[in-house]
Amino acid sequence: MFTFEIITVAVGVVGFALYATPYLRPQRAIGELGRQGQAWFDHADELDVADLPDEDVDLPIPVRPLRSRLR
């Protein structure tokens, strides 16, 4: 049983190390500086008028009379 526990812990540690390796690279960490929080999103007052989202509102769905299923 002791061997099974060692293998289980080793597989877990190796799996976590493989998962965490891309996040621990210095280039990735430096490249993501300033891209967290609200600074990453564009504010509406910083965009050009042509780039603003369209605020057109769709027409309401017309009401249709109900039809019975029995004929």
Predicted model as a PDB file, atoms N, CA, C, CB and O in Angstrom, pLDDT in the B-factor column:
MODEL        1                                                                  
ATOM      1  N   MET A   1       0.820  -1.185   0.000  1.00 77.00           N  
ATOM      2  CA  MET A   1       0.000   0.000   0.000  1.00 77.00           C  
ATOM      3  C   MET A   1       0.867   1.252   0.000  1.00 77.00           C  
ATOM      4  CB  MET A   1      -0.934  -0.004   1.196  1.00 77.00           C  
ATOM      5  O   MET A   1       0.470   2.281  -0.547  1.00 77.00           O  
ATOM      6  N   PHE A   2       2.019   1.175   0.595  1.00 89.00           N  
ATOM      7  CA  PHE A   2       2.918   2.319   0.659  1.00 89.00           C  
ATOM      8  C   PHE A   2       3.376   2.715  -0.746  1.00 89.00           C  
ATOM      9  CB  PHE A   2       4.133   2.002   1.553  1.00 89.00           C  
ATOM     10  O   PHE A   2       3.508   3.905  -1.033  1.00 89.00           O  
ATOM     11  N   THR A   3       3.615   1.756  -1.610  1.00 93.00           N  
ATOM     12  CA  THR A   3       4.043   2.029  -2.986  1.00 93.00           C  
ATOM     13  C   THR A   3       2.933   2.739  -3.757  1.00 93.00           C  
ATOM     14  CB  THR A   3       4.439   0.718  -3.704  1.00 93.00           C  
ATOM     15  O   THR A   3       3.209   3.663  -4.523  1.00 93.00           O  
ATOM     16  N   PHE A   4       1.693   2.322  -3.566  1.00 94.00           N  
ATOM     17  CA  PHE A   4       0.567   2.953  -4.245  1.00 94.00           C  
ATOM     18  C   PHE A   4       0.450   4.426  -3.859  1.00 94.00           C  
ATOM     19  CB  PHE A   4      -0.735   2.215  -3.916  1.00 94.00           C  
ATOM     20  O   PHE A   4       0.171   5.269  -4.712  1.00 94.00           O  
ATOM     21  N   GLU A   5       0.658   4.738  -2.592  1.00 95.00           N  
ATOM     22  CA  GLU A   5       0.592   6.122  -2.125  1.00 95.00           C  
ATOM     23  C   GLU A   5       1.713   6.953  -2.734  1.00 95.00           C  
ATOM     24  CB  GLU A   5       0.666   6.177  -0.593  1.00 95.00           C  
ATOM     25  O   GLU A   5       1.482   8.094  -3.131  1.00 95.00           O  
ATOM     26  N   ILE A   6       2.906   6.414  -2.815  1.00 95.00           N  
ATOM     27  CA  ILE A   6       4.033   7.143  -3.413  1.00 95.00           C  
ATOM     28  C   ILE A   6       3.771   7.413  -4.886  1.00 95.00           C  
ATOM     29  CB  ILE A   6       5.347   6.353  -3.246  1.00 95.00           C  
ATOM     30  O   ILE A   6       4.024   8.514  -5.374  1.00 95.00           O  
ATOM     31  N   ILE A   7       3.266   6.413  -5.592  1.00 96.00           N  
ATOM     32  CA  ILE A   7       2.976   6.589  -7.026  1.00 96.00           C  
ATOM     33  C   ILE A   7       1.865   7.621  -7.217  1.00 96.00           C  
ATOM     34  CB  ILE A   7       2.570   5.233  -7.677  1.00 96.00           C  
ATOM     35  O   ILE A   7       1.945   8.452  -8.121  1.00 96.00           O  
ATOM     36  N   THR A   8       0.839   7.575  -6.383  1.00 96.00           N  
ATOM     37  CA  THR A   8      -0.257   8.528  -6.488  1.00 96.00           C  
ATOM     38  C   THR A   8       0.219   9.953  -6.254  1.00 96.00           C  
ATOM     39  CB  THR A   8      -1.354   8.178  -5.500  1.00 96.00           C  
ATOM     40  O   THR A   8      -0.138  10.856  -7.011  1.00 96.00           O  
ATOM     41  N   VAL A   9       1.010  10.164  -5.229  1.00 96.00           N  
ATOM     42  CA  VAL A   9       1.539  11.497  -4.933  1.00 96.00           C  
ATOM     43  C   VAL A   9       2.480  11.944  -6.045  1.00 96.00           C  
ATOM     44  CB  VAL A   9       2.273  11.508  -3.569  1.00 96.00           C  
ATOM     45  O   VAL A   9       2.447  13.108  -6.445  1.00 96.00           O  
ATOM     46  N   ALA A  10       3.311  11.049  -6.548  1.00 97.00           N  
ATOM     47  CA  ALA A  10       4.254  11.408  -7.613  1.00 97.00           C  
ATOM     48  C   ALA A  10       3.509  11.805  -8.890  1.00 97.00           C  
ATOM     49  CB  ALA A  10       5.212  10.235  -7.902  1.00 97.00           C  
ATOM     50  O   ALA A  10       3.868  12.788  -9.538  1.00 97.00           O  
ATOM     51  N   VAL A  11       2.479  11.047  -9.249  1.00 97.00           N  
ATOM     52  CA  VAL A  11       1.697  11.385 -10.441  1.00 97.00           C  
ATOM     53  C   VAL A  11       1.007  12.734 -10.254  1.00 97.00           C  
ATOM     54  CB  VAL A  11       0.653  10.283 -10.741  1.00 97.00           C  
ATOM     55  O   VAL A  11       0.945  13.529 -11.191  1.00 97.00           O  
ATOM     56  N   GLY A  12       0.498  12.994  -9.077  1.00 96.00           N  
ATOM     57  CA  GLY A  12      -0.140  14.278  -8.797  1.00 96.00           C  
ATOM     58  C   GLY A  12       0.834  15.431  -8.878  1.00 96.00           C  
ATOM     59  O   GLY A  12       0.503  16.470  -9.449  1.00 96.00           O  
ATOM     60  N   VAL A  13       2.023  15.284  -8.326  1.00 96.00           N  
ATOM     61  CA  VAL A  13       3.037  16.343  -8.359  1.00 96.00           C  
ATOM     62  C   VAL A  13       3.518  16.580  -9.780  1.00 96.00           C  
ATOM     63  CB  VAL A  13       4.225  15.987  -7.452  1.00 96.00           C  
ATOM     64  O   VAL A  13       3.663  17.730 -10.194  1.00 96.00           O  
ATOM     65  N   VAL A  14       3.766  15.524 -10.531  1.00 94.00           N  
ATOM     66  CA  VAL A  14       4.217  15.671 -11.922  1.00 94.00           C  
ATOM     67  C   VAL A  14       3.114  16.314 -12.766  1.00 94.00           C  
ATOM     68  CB  VAL A  14       4.620  14.291 -12.519  1.00 94.00           C  
ATOM     69  O   VAL A  14       3.399  17.171 -13.603  1.00 94.00           O  
ATOM     70  N   GLY A  15       1.874  15.914 -12.557  1.00 93.00           N  
ATOM     71  CA  GLY A  15       0.763  16.507 -13.299  1.00 93.00           C  
ATOM     72  C   GLY A  15       0.609  17.982 -12.996  1.00 93.00           C  
ATOM     73  O   GLY A  15       0.409  18.782 -13.910  1.00 93.00           O  
ATOM     74  N   PHE A  16       0.698  18.359 -11.729  1.00 93.00           N  
ATOM     75  CA  PHE A  16       0.609  19.771 -11.365  1.00 93.00           C  
ATOM     76  C   PHE A  16       1.775  20.563 -11.928  1.00 93.00           C  
ATOM     77  CB  PHE A  16       0.560  19.927  -9.854  1.00 93.00           C  
ATOM     78  O   PHE A  16       1.593  21.695 -12.374  1.00 93.00           O  
ATOM     79  N   ALA A  17       2.972  19.985 -11.916  1.00 89.00           N  
ATOM     80  CA  ALA A  17       4.136  20.672 -12.468  1.00 89.00           C  
ATOM     81  C   ALA A  17       3.968  20.902 -13.972  1.00 89.00           C  
ATOM     82  CB  ALA A  17       5.416  19.863 -12.190  1.00 89.00           C  
ATOM     83  O   ALA A  17       4.306  21.973 -14.478  1.00 89.00           O  
ATOM     84  N   LEU A  18       3.451  19.905 -14.682  1.00 87.00           N  
ATOM     85  CA  LEU A  18       3.205  20.078 -16.112  1.00 87.00           C  
ATOM     86  C   LEU A  18       2.118  21.114 -16.374  1.00 87.00           C  
ATOM     87  CB  LEU A  18       2.816  18.748 -16.745  1.00 87.00           C  
ATOM     88  O   LEU A  18       2.195  21.861 -17.348  1.00 87.00           O  
ATOM     89  N   TYR A  19       1.116  21.162 -15.519  1.00 87.00           N  
ATOM     90  CA  TYR A  19       0.042  22.138 -15.671  1.00 87.00           C  
ATOM     91  C   TYR A  19       0.546  23.555 -15.393  1.00 87.00           C  
ATOM     92  CB  TYR A  19      -1.123  21.797 -14.735  1.00 87.00           C  
ATOM     93  O   TYR A  19       0.179  24.489 -16.106  1.00 87.00           O  
ATOM     94  N   ALA A  20       1.377  23.723 -14.370  1.00 84.00           N  
ATOM     95  CA  ALA A  20       1.814  25.052 -13.936  1.00 84.00           C  
ATOM     96  C   ALA A  20       2.997  25.586 -14.723  1.00 84.00           C  
ATOM     97  CB  ALA A  20       2.167  25.017 -12.485  1.00 84.00           C  
ATOM     98  O   ALA A  20       3.279  26.782 -14.640  1.00 84.00           O  
ATOM     99  N   THR A  21       3.699  24.765 -15.478  1.00 80.00           N  
ATOM    100  CA  THR A  21       4.902  25.215 -16.185  1.00 80.00           C  
ATOM    101  C   THR A  21       4.655  26.396 -17.120  1.00 80.00           C  
ATOM    102  CB  THR A  21       5.477  24.075 -16.975  1.00 80.00           C  
ATOM    103  O   THR A  21       5.434  27.348 -17.076  1.00 80.00           O  
ATOM    104  N   PRO A  22       3.614  26.398 -17.969  1.00 75.00           N  
ATOM    105  CA  PRO A  22       3.424  27.563 -18.849  1.00 75.00           C  
ATOM    106  C   PRO A  22       3.135  28.851 -18.084  1.00 75.00           C  
ATOM    107  CB  PRO A  22       2.292  27.296 -19.816  1.00 75.00           C  
ATOM    108  O   PRO A  22       3.467  29.931 -18.572  1.00 75.00           O  
ATOM    109  N   TYR A  23       2.532  28.772 -16.910  1.00 73.00           N  
ATOM    110  CA  TYR A  23       2.194  29.964 -16.150  1.00 73.00           C  
ATOM    111  C   TYR A  23       3.393  30.540 -15.404  1.00 73.00           C  
ATOM    112  CB  TYR A  23       1.090  29.651 -15.174  1.00 73.00           C  
ATOM    113  O   TYR A  23       3.366  31.696 -14.983  1.00 73.00           O  
ATOM    114  N   LEU A  24       4.429  29.752 -15.243  1.00 74.00           N  
ATOM    115  CA  LEU A  24       5.594  30.210 -14.484  1.00 74.00           C  
ATOM    116  C   LEU A  24       6.709  30.742 -15.370  1.00 74.00           C  
ATOM    117  CB  LEU A  24       6.125  29.087 -13.637  1.00 74.00           C  
ATOM    118  O   LEU A  24       7.767  31.117 -14.865  1.00 74.00           O  
ATOM    119  N   ARG A  25       6.494  30.782 -16.681  1.00 74.00           N  
ATOM    120  CA  ARG A  25       7.527  31.318 -17.569  1.00 74.00           C  
ATOM    121  C   ARG A  25       7.615  32.833 -17.416  1.00 74.00           C  
ATOM    122  CB  ARG A  25       7.234  30.941 -19.041  1.00 74.00           C  
ATOM    123  O   ARG A  25       6.581  33.501 -17.379  1.00 74.00           O  
ATOM    124  N   PRO A  26       8.818  33.391 -17.326  1.00 72.00           N  
ATOM    125  CA  PRO A  26       8.954  34.846 -17.138  1.00 72.00           C  
ATOM    126  C   PRO A  26       8.383  35.649 -18.309  1.00 72.00           C  
ATOM    127  CB  PRO A  26      10.420  35.207 -16.945  1.00 72.00           C  
ATOM    128  O   PRO A  26       7.806  36.714 -18.090  1.00 72.00           O  
ATOM    129  N   GLN A  27       8.531  35.168 -19.538  1.00 74.00           N  
ATOM    130  CA  GLN A  27       8.025  35.931 -20.672  1.00 74.00           C  
ATOM    131  C   GLN A  27       6.513  36.074 -20.587  1.00 74.00           C  
ATOM    132  CB  GLN A  27       8.422  35.263 -21.993  1.00 74.00           C  
ATOM    133  O   GLN A  27       5.982  37.147 -20.877  1.00 74.00           O  
ATOM    134  N   ARG A  28       5.821  35.034 -20.202  1.00 68.00           N  
ATOM    135  CA  ARG A  28       4.367  35.093 -20.090  1.00 68.00           C  
ATOM    136  C   ARG A  28       3.958  36.048 -18.976  1.00 68.00           C  
ATOM    137  CB  ARG A  28       3.786  33.694 -19.833  1.00 68.00           C  
ATOM    138  O   ARG A  28       3.032  36.841 -19.143  1.00 68.00           O  
ATOM    139  N   ALA A  29       4.639  35.975 -17.857  1.00 66.00           N  
ATOM    140  CA  ALA A  29       4.296  36.857 -16.741  1.00 66.00           C  
ATOM    141  C   ALA A  29       4.527  38.316 -17.106  1.00 66.00           C  
ATOM    142  CB  ALA A  29       5.111  36.492 -15.498  1.00 66.00           C  
ATOM    143  O   ALA A  29       3.707  39.172 -16.775  1.00 66.00           O  
ATOM    144  N   ILE A  30       5.624  38.610 -17.779  1.00 70.00           N  
ATOM    145  CA  ILE A  30       5.913  39.989 -18.194  1.00 70.00           C  
ATOM    146  C   ILE A  30       4.917  40.439 -19.252  1.00 70.00           C  
ATOM    147  CB  ILE A  30       7.357  40.109 -18.735  1.00 70.00           C  
ATOM    148  O   ILE A  30       4.488  41.593 -19.238  1.00 70.00           O  
ATOM    149  N   GLY A  31       4.540  39.558 -20.165  1.00 69.00           N  
ATOM    150  CA  GLY A  31       3.602  39.911 -21.216  1.00 69.00           C  
ATOM    151  C   GLY A  31       2.201  40.178 -20.709  1.00 69.00           C  
ATOM    152  O   GLY A  31       1.447  40.903 -21.358  1.00 69.00           O  
ATOM    153  N   GLU A  32       1.826  39.612 -19.563  1.00 67.00           N  
ATOM    154  CA  GLU A  32       0.490  39.804 -19.035  1.00 67.00           C  
ATOM    155  C   GLU A  32       0.404  40.944 -18.031  1.00 67.00           C  
ATOM    156  CB  GLU A  32       0.015  38.542 -18.401  1.00 67.00           C  
ATOM    157  O   GLU A  32      -0.669  41.187 -17.478  1.00 67.00           O  
ATOM    158  N   LEU A  33       1.503  41.652 -17.778  1.00 66.00           N  
ATOM    159  CA  LEU A  33       1.440  42.780 -16.857  1.00 66.00           C  
ATOM    160  C   LEU A  33       0.524  43.854 -17.436  1.00 66.00           C  
ATOM    161  CB  LEU A  33       2.858  43.353 -16.584  1.00 66.00           C  
ATOM    162  O   LEU A  33       0.618  44.174 -18.621  1.00 66.00           O  
ATOM    163  N   GLY A  34      -0.325  44.391 -16.644  1.00 60.00           N  
ATOM    164  CA  GLY A  34      -1.242  45.429 -17.082  1.00 60.00           C  
ATOM    165  C   GLY A  34      -2.459  44.908 -17.813  1.00 60.00           C  
ATOM    166  O   GLY A  34      -3.298  45.707 -18.229  1.00 60.00           O  
ATOM    167  N   ARG A  35      -2.592  43.612 -17.988  1.00 60.00           N  
ATOM    168  CA  ARG A  35      -3.740  43.050 -18.693  1.00 60.00           C  
ATOM    169  C   ARG A  35      -4.726  42.412 -17.717  1.00 60.00           C  
ATOM    170  CB  ARG A  35      -3.278  42.017 -19.724  1.00 60.00           C  
ATOM    171  O   ARG A  35      -5.501  41.532 -18.094  1.00 60.00           O  
ATOM    172  N   GLN A  36      -4.695  42.846 -16.501  1.00 58.00           N  
ATOM    173  CA  GLN A  36      -5.582  42.282 -15.497  1.00 58.00           C  
ATOM    174  C   GLN A  36      -6.469  43.398 -14.954  1.00 58.00           C  
ATOM    175  CB  GLN A  36      -4.775  41.596 -14.352  1.00 58.00           C  
ATOM    176  O   GLN A  36      -6.072  44.563 -14.939  1.00 58.00           O  
ATOM    177  N   GLY A  37      -7.639  43.048 -14.521  1.00 54.00           N  
ATOM    178  CA  GLY A  37      -8.549  44.022 -13.947  1.00 54.00           C  
ATOM    179  C   GLY A  37      -9.220  44.859 -15.020  1.00 54.00           C  
ATOM    180  O   GLY A  37      -9.318  44.440 -16.174  1.00 54.00           O  
ATOM    181  N   GLN A  38      -9.676  46.029 -14.645  1.00 52.00           N  
ATOM    182  CA  GLN A  38     -10.427  46.874 -15.549  1.00 52.00           C  
ATOM    183  C   GLN A  38      -9.557  47.551 -16.592  1.00 52.00           C  
ATOM    184  CB  GLN A  38     -11.167  47.904 -14.772  1.00 52.00           C  
ATOM    185  O   GLN A  38     -10.086  48.032 -17.594  1.00 52.00           O  
ATOM    186  N   ALA A  39      -8.264  47.608 -16.406  1.00 52.00           N  
ATOM    187  CA  ALA A  39      -7.391  48.268 -17.373  1.00 52.00           C  
ATOM    188  C   ALA A  39      -7.357  47.516 -18.703  1.00 52.00           C  
ATOM    189  CB  ALA A  39      -5.977  48.392 -16.807  1.00 52.00           C  
ATOM    190  O   ALA A  39      -6.995  48.097 -19.725  1.00 52.00           O  
ATOM    191  N   TRP A  40      -7.723  46.254 -18.707  1.00 55.00           N  
ATOM    192  CA  TRP A  40      -7.676  45.451 -19.921  1.00 55.00           C  
ATOM    193  C   TRP A  40      -8.847  45.762 -20.841  1.00 55.00           C  
ATOM    194  CB  TRP A  40      -7.667  43.974 -19.574  1.00 55.00           C  
ATOM    195  O   TRP A  40      -8.733  45.563 -22.050  1.00 55.00           O  
ATOM    196  N   PHE A  41      -9.964  46.241 -20.315  1.00 60.00           N  
ATOM    197  CA  PHE A  41     -11.158  46.477 -21.111  1.00 60.00           C  
ATOM    198  C   PHE A  41     -11.156  47.896 -21.670  1.00 60.00           C  
ATOM    199  CB  PHE A  41     -12.418  46.233 -20.273  1.00 60.00           C  
ATOM    200  O   PHE A  41     -10.654  48.829 -21.042  1.00 60.00           O  
ATOM    201  N   ASP A  42     -11.728  48.038 -22.865  1.00 60.00           N  
ATOM    202  CA  ASP A  42     -11.861  49.358 -23.464  1.00 60.00           C  
ATOM    203  C   ASP A  42     -13.033  50.084 -22.823  1.00 60.00           C  
ATOM    204  CB  ASP A  42     -12.049  49.256 -24.995  1.00 60.00           C  
ATOM    205  O   ASP A  42     -14.087  49.498 -22.578  1.00 60.00           O  
ATOM    206  N   HIS A  43     -12.834  51.358 -22.559  1.00 67.00           N  
ATOM    207  CA  HIS A  43     -13.913  52.182 -22.033  1.00 67.00           C  
ATOM    208  C   HIS A  43     -14.596  52.878 -23.200  1.00 67.00           C  
ATOM    209  CB  HIS A  43     -13.383  53.216 -20.994  1.00 67.00           C  
ATOM    210  O   HIS A  43     -13.947  53.216 -24.189  1.00 67.00           O  
ATOM    211  N   ALA A  44     -15.892  53.092 -23.090  1.00 65.00           N  
ATOM    212  CA  ALA A  44     -16.668  53.666 -24.192  1.00 65.00           C  
ATOM    213  C   ALA A  44     -16.182  55.069 -24.554  1.00 65.00           C  
ATOM    214  CB  ALA A  44     -18.152  53.710 -23.825  1.00 65.00           C  
ATOM    215  O   ALA A  44     -16.225  55.446 -25.725  1.00 65.00           O  
ATOM    216  N   ASP A  45     -15.721  55.846 -23.578  1.00 72.00           N  
ATOM    217  CA  ASP A  45     -15.277  57.199 -23.882  1.00 72.00           C  
ATOM    218  C   ASP A  45     -13.894  57.224 -24.534  1.00 72.00           C  
ATOM    219  CB  ASP A  45     -15.262  58.030 -22.617  1.00 72.00           C  
ATOM    220  O   ASP A  45     -13.469  58.280 -25.003  1.00 72.00           O  
ATOM    221  N   GLU A  46     -13.187  56.110 -24.580  1.00 71.00           N  
ATOM    222  CA  GLU A  46     -11.884  56.050 -25.238  1.00 71.00           C  
ATOM    223  C   GLU A  46     -11.974  55.572 -26.682  1.00 71.00           C  
ATOM    224  CB  GLU A  46     -10.962  55.144 -24.466  1.00 71.00           C  
ATOM    225  O   GLU A  46     -10.992  55.667 -27.418  1.00 71.00           O  
ATOM    226  N   LEU A  47     -13.132  55.058 -27.108  1.00 70.00           N  
ATOM    227  CA  LEU A  47     -13.295  54.522 -28.458  1.00 70.00           C  
ATOM    228  C   LEU A  47     -13.720  55.618 -29.429  1.00 70.00           C  
ATOM    229  CB  LEU A  47     -14.323  53.383 -28.463  1.00 70.00           C  
ATOM    230  O   LEU A  47     -14.331  56.611 -29.035  1.00 70.00           O  
ATOM    231  N   ASP A  48     -13.390  55.424 -30.696  1.00 77.00           N  
ATOM    232  CA  ASP A  48     -13.873  56.324 -31.731  1.00 77.00           C  
ATOM    233  C   ASP A  48     -15.373  56.134 -31.899  1.00 77.00           C  
ATOM    234  CB  ASP A  48     -13.134  56.081 -33.070  1.00 77.00           C  
ATOM    235  O   ASP A  48     -15.928  55.103 -31.518  1.00 77.00           O  
ATOM    236  N   VAL A  49     -16.021  57.143 -32.473  1.00 77.00           N  
ATOM    237  CA  VAL A  49     -17.470  57.069 -32.662  1.00 77.00           C  
ATOM    238  C   VAL A  49     -17.835  55.903 -33.575  1.00 77.00           C  
ATOM    239  CB  VAL A  49     -18.006  58.389 -33.244  1.00 77.00           C  
ATOM    240  O   VAL A  49     -18.857  55.253 -33.358  1.00 77.00           O  
ATOM    241  N   ALA A  50     -17.016  55.627 -34.596  1.00 78.00           N  
ATOM    242  CA  ALA A  50     -17.307  54.529 -35.519  1.00 78.00           C  
ATOM    243  C   ALA A  50     -17.155  53.159 -34.848  1.00 78.00           C  
ATOM    244  CB  ALA A  50     -16.389  54.615 -36.735  1.00 78.00           C  
ATOM    245  O   ALA A  50     -17.760  52.184 -35.294  1.00 78.00           O  
ATOM    246  N   ASP A  51     -16.362  53.081 -33.796  1.00 73.00           N  
ATOM    247  CA  ASP A  51     -16.122  51.799 -33.128  1.00 73.00           C  
ATOM    248  C   ASP A  51     -17.095  51.511 -31.997  1.00 73.00           C  
ATOM    249  CB  ASP A  51     -14.728  51.763 -32.595  1.00 73.00           C  
ATOM    250  O   ASP A  51     -17.071  50.414 -31.439  1.00 73.00           O  
ATOM    251  N   LEU A  52     -17.950  52.462 -31.641  1.00 71.00           N  
ATOM    252  CA  LEU A  52     -18.900  52.244 -30.557  1.00 71.00           C  
ATOM    253  C   LEU A  52     -19.938  51.207 -30.965  1.00 71.00           C  
ATOM    254  CB  LEU A  52     -19.586  53.562 -30.164  1.00 71.00           C  
ATOM    255  O   LEU A  52     -20.287  51.122 -32.142  1.00 71.00           O  
ATOM    256  N   PRO A  53     -20.435  50.421 -30.023  1.00 69.00           N  
ATOM    257  CA  PRO A  53     -21.452  49.422 -30.362  1.00 69.00           C  
ATOM    258  C   PRO A  53     -22.744  50.100 -30.789  1.00 69.00           C  
ATOM    259  CB  PRO A  53     -21.713  48.486 -29.171  1.00 69.00           C  
ATOM    260  O   PRO A  53     -23.077  51.193 -30.330  1.00 69.00           O  
ATOM    261  N   ASP A  54     -23.455  49.433 -31.668  1.00 72.00           N  
ATOM    262  CA  ASP A  54     -24.713  49.941 -32.182  1.00 72.00           C  
ATOM    263  C   ASP A  54     -25.788  49.816 -31.105  1.00 72.00           C  
ATOM    264  CB  ASP A  54     -25.129  49.187 -33.466  1.00 72.00           C  
ATOM    265  O   ASP A  54     -25.962  48.753 -30.510  1.00 72.00           O  
ATOM    266  N   GLU A  55     -26.502  50.907 -30.863  1.00 74.00           N  
ATOM    267  CA  GLU A  55     -27.511  50.904 -29.815  1.00 74.00           C  
ATOM    268  C   GLU A  55     -28.925  50.830 -30.378  1.00 74.00           C  
ATOM    269  CB  GLU A  55     -27.366  52.137 -28.956  1.00 74.00           C  
ATOM    270  O   GLU A  55     -29.879  51.202 -29.694  1.00 74.00           O  
ATOM    271  N   ASP A  56     -29.077  50.359 -31.607  1.00 73.00           N  
ATOM    272  CA  ASP A  56     -30.413  50.227 -32.184  1.00 73.00           C  
ATOM    273  C   ASP A  56     -31.193  49.176 -31.404  1.00 73.00           C  
ATOM    274  CB  ASP A  56     -30.336  49.850 -33.691  1.00 73.00           C  
ATOM    275  O   ASP A  56     -30.659  48.133 -31.028  1.00 73.00           O  
ATOM    276  N   VAL A  57     -32.428  49.466 -31.178  1.00 71.00           N  
ATOM    277  CA  VAL A  57     -33.293  48.539 -30.450  1.00 71.00           C  
ATOM    278  C   VAL A  57     -34.207  47.857 -31.457  1.00 71.00           C  
ATOM    279  CB  VAL A  57     -34.125  49.276 -29.342  1.00 71.00           C  
ATOM    280  O   VAL A  57     -34.792  48.518 -32.315  1.00 71.00           O  
ATOM    281  N   ASP A  58     -34.329  46.563 -31.359  1.00 78.00           N  
ATOM    282  CA  ASP A  58     -35.209  45.821 -32.255  1.00 78.00           C  
ATOM    283  C   ASP A  58     -36.669  46.145 -31.965  1.00 78.00           C  
ATOM    284  CB  ASP A  58     -34.962  44.314 -32.124  1.00 78.00           C  
ATOM    285  O   ASP A  58     -37.027  46.507 -30.844  1.00 78.00           O  
ATOM    286  N   LEU A  59     -37.496  46.012 -32.976  1.00 79.00           N  
ATOM    287  CA  LEU A  59     -38.927  46.209 -32.804  1.00 79.00           C  
ATOM    288  C   LEU A  59     -39.491  45.084 -31.946  1.00 79.00           C  
ATOM    289  CB  LEU A  59     -39.647  46.270 -34.174  1.00 79.00           C  
ATOM    290  O   LEU A  59     -38.947  43.979 -31.951  1.00 79.00           O  
ATOM    291  N   PRO A  60     -40.564  45.340 -31.214  1.00 83.00           N  
ATOM    292  CA  PRO A  60     -41.139  44.269 -30.402  1.00 83.00           C  
ATOM    293  C   PRO A  60     -41.712  43.166 -31.283  1.00 83.00           C  
ATOM    294  CB  PRO A  60     -42.227  44.823 -29.477  1.00 83.00           C  
ATOM    295  O   PRO A  60     -42.097  43.406 -32.427  1.00 83.00           O  
ATOM    296  N   ILE A  61     -41.763  41.993 -30.754  1.00 85.00           N  
ATOM    297  CA  ILE A  61     -42.286  40.844 -31.494  1.00 85.00           C  
ATOM    298  C   ILE A  61     -43.796  41.008 -31.623  1.00 85.00           C  
ATOM    299  CB  ILE A  61     -41.924  39.492 -30.785  1.00 85.00           C  
ATOM    300  O   ILE A  61     -44.472  41.235 -30.620  1.00 85.00           O  
ATOM    301  N   PRO A  62     -44.340  40.898 -32.836  1.00 87.00           N  
ATOM    302  CA  PRO A  62     -45.781  41.079 -32.996  1.00 87.00           C  
ATOM    303  C   PRO A  62     -46.562  39.957 -32.307  1.00 87.00           C  
ATOM    304  CB  PRO A  62     -46.146  41.137 -34.484  1.00 87.00           C  
ATOM    305  O   PRO A  62     -46.126  38.807 -32.265  1.00 87.00           O  
ATOM    306  N   VAL A  63     -47.707  40.317 -31.778  1.00 89.00           N  
ATOM    307  CA  VAL A  63     -48.558  39.357 -31.079  1.00 89.00           C  
ATOM    308  C   VAL A  63     -49.399  38.620 -32.112  1.00 89.00           C  
ATOM    309  CB  VAL A  63     -49.465  40.064 -30.017  1.00 89.00           C  
ATOM    310  O   VAL A  63     -50.067  39.241 -32.938  1.00 89.00           O  
ATOM    311  N   ARG A  64     -49.363  37.306 -32.061  1.00 86.00           N  
ATOM    312  CA  ARG A  64     -50.159  36.489 -32.976  1.00 86.00           C  
ATOM    313  C   ARG A  64     -51.236  35.790 -32.185  1.00 86.00           C  
ATOM    314  CB  ARG A  64     -49.279  35.461 -33.735  1.00 86.00           C  
ATOM    315  O   ARG A  64     -51.010  35.413 -31.035  1.00 86.00           O  
ATOM    316  N   PRO A  65     -52.407  35.608 -32.776  1.00 85.00           N  
ATOM    317  CA  PRO A  65     -53.469  34.921 -32.040  1.00 85.00           C  
ATOM    318  C   PRO A  65     -53.102  33.448 -31.810  1.00 85.00           C  
ATOM    319  CB  PRO A  65     -54.811  35.028 -32.805  1.00 85.00           C  
ATOM    320  O   PRO A  65     -52.441  32.818 -32.636  1.00 85.00           O  
ATOM    321  N   LEU A  66     -53.540  32.933 -30.689  1.00 83.00           N  
ATOM    322  CA  LEU A  66     -53.253  31.544 -30.361  1.00 83.00           C  
ATOM    323  C   LEU A  66     -54.138  30.620 -31.182  1.00 83.00           C  
ATOM    324  CB  LEU A  66     -53.452  31.286 -28.859  1.00 83.00           C  
ATOM    325  O   LEU A  66     -55.298  30.928 -31.456  1.00 83.00           O  
ATOM    326  N   ARG A  67     -53.577  29.495 -31.565  1.00 80.00           N  
ATOM    327  CA  ARG A  67     -54.348  28.479 -32.306  1.00 80.00           C  
ATOM    328  C   ARG A  67     -54.496  27.253 -31.442  1.00 80.00           C  
ATOM    329  CB  ARG A  67     -53.665  28.113 -33.658  1.00 80.00           C  
ATOM    330  O   ARG A  67     -53.559  26.863 -30.744  1.00 80.00           O  
ATOM    331  N   SER A  68     -55.637  26.655 -31.479  1.00 78.00           N  
ATOM    332  CA  SER A  68     -55.845  25.438 -30.687  1.00 78.00           C  
ATOM    333  C   SER A  68     -55.228  24.244 -31.402  1.00 78.00           C  
ATOM    334  CB  SER A  68     -57.353  25.194 -30.432  1.00 78.00           C  
ATOM    335  O   SER A  68     -55.027  24.277 -32.616  1.00 78.00           O  
ATOM    336  N   ARG A  69     -54.932  23.202 -30.655  1.00 76.00           N  
ATOM    337  CA  ARG A  69     -54.348  22.010 -31.254  1.00 76.00           C  
ATOM    338  C   ARG A  69     -55.417  21.057 -31.738  1.00 76.00           C  
ATOM    339  CB  ARG A  69     -53.441  21.310 -30.266  1.00 76.00           C  
ATOM    340  O   ARG A  69     -55.154  20.214 -32.596  1.00 76.00           O  
ATOM    341  N   LEU A  70     -56.598  21.175 -31.211  1.00 72.00           N  
ATOM    342  CA  LEU A  70     -57.685  20.285 -31.616  1.00 72.00           C  
ATOM    343  C   LEU A  70     -58.365  20.843 -32.858  1.00 72.00           C  
ATOM    344  CB  LEU A  70     -58.709  20.105 -30.470  1.00 72.00           C  
ATOM    345  O   LEU A  70     -58.731  22.017 -32.896  1.00 72.00           O  
ATOM    346  N   ARG A  71     -58.530  20.020 -33.853  1.00 61.00           N  
ATOM    347  CA  ARG A  71     -59.199  20.483 -35.071  1.00 61.00           C  
ATOM    348  C   ARG A  71     -60.250  19.511 -35.471  1.00 61.00           C  
ATOM    349  CB  ARG A  71     -58.213  20.682 -36.210  1.00 61.00           C  
ATOM    350  O   ARG A  71     -60.932  19.717 -36.475  1.00 61.00           O  
TER     351      ARG A  71                                                      
ENDMDL                                                                          
END                                                                             
